[in-house]
């Protein structure tokens, strides 16, 4: 297994753990694999693979770069409501895994 594949596998394992800790019992592994695969370019940047649930500019970046650009949802209120709901569900997790965060946001909006 390549070094990149190992890092992505570790990122996915962390995401699965955080999803379980946040009450997600049935995980769509195809969706999670897709989200983890999108992290190839940032997997070496510890700050980039995490989401700060307390930083409003970070949450707005999630809205603009993931919800709008990747999911195609332009409704700011709907997007922020989903993001804030996920922040609440993950409130017990200090270092929020970006793949797990995106997974939960996408599920909230689908």
Buried (B, 14 or more C-beta within 10 A) or exposed (E): EEEEEEBBEEBBEBBBEBBEEBEBEEBBEEBBEBBBEBBEEEBEEEEEBBBBBEEEEBBBEBBEEBBBEEBEBEEEEBBBEBBEEBBEBBEEBEEBBBBBBBBBBBBBBE
